[in-house]
Amino acid sequence: LRHYPHLMAPKLAKRLEILIDVNNERLERRREWMPVPDRAVALLNVPLKSYVSETQIHPGESYRGPLRFLYQGTLGSSNGLSFLFDSFRLVDPLQYTLALAGYTDDPQALIRKIGGYFPAGNVSYSGLLPRTELPEFMSRHDVGIALYPWRNDPMNPGFELCAPNKLYEYLARGLPVVCSDNASLQFVKERKLGWQIDPESPHQLSNLIGTLCRQRDTVSEYGKNALALSQQQWNFEHQFTAIVDLIRQI
């Protein structure tokens, strides 16, 4: 449902007796393109998602070199890779490093492209990492990138309402996030967990990168906010209790 909700959800909604949604605003916007009867709705007023504590959560080591950015996920032009490259190329390569991790259908072509775009060697591709290695790998970075390049796309209306899993994985490792200015991600800005930008504006992202490289104390503060919130709310025990309470009400 998350990837193509406009195709499947309307058909399923006609058969649902209960629909659980964790975000009031997102539920109301969903009504615009999905026939959800009032009798089928139950709201779960807890944080948007939980990150199951598969590993221990701990702050990263103190580091004062170039600011270390991380993007993990599917790597391709349709997933915003060209946008990332265009943005980071506008920033002094001595100020940052960018690590890419995830699936690509042609790793060698991606490595060649990185070499052509970033001859200074400050951008690297780490391949598709095992899930068990991702938490520790994330902890070696300072800022996580979780951008959706789609905007006003009739084939992907659900992406405007979603939050990518990696966003919560970054936060659970104490990384503040750079994310799209989707309505469903306003909590990132409101709780000072990261920064929202227009996912179609390379200059806006490059300006933010330059600002963060100069404001390391803010990056550290937002990372601590993310870690604290993950420890207090986005954990299995907290979410399990909330879900059980909702089931009992129903």
Salt bridges, closest charged atoms under 4 A:
ASP21 OD1 - ARG26 NH2 3.56
ASP21 OD2 - ARG30 NH1 2.98
GLU28 OE1 - ARG31 NE 3.52
ASP38 OD1 - ARG31 NH1 3.28
GLU136 OE1 - HIS58 NE2 3.74
GLU136 OE1 - ARG173 NH2 3.92
ASP142 OD1 - ARG68 NH2 3.06
ASP142 OD2 - ARG216 NH2 3.89
GLU160 OE2 - ARG29 NH1 3.84
GLU169 OE2 - ARG131 NH2 2.11
ASP181 OD1 - ARG151 NH2 2.62
ASP198 OD1 - ARG151 NH2 3.06
ASP217 OD1 - ARG64 NH2 3.52
ASP245 OD1 - ARG248 NH1 3.94
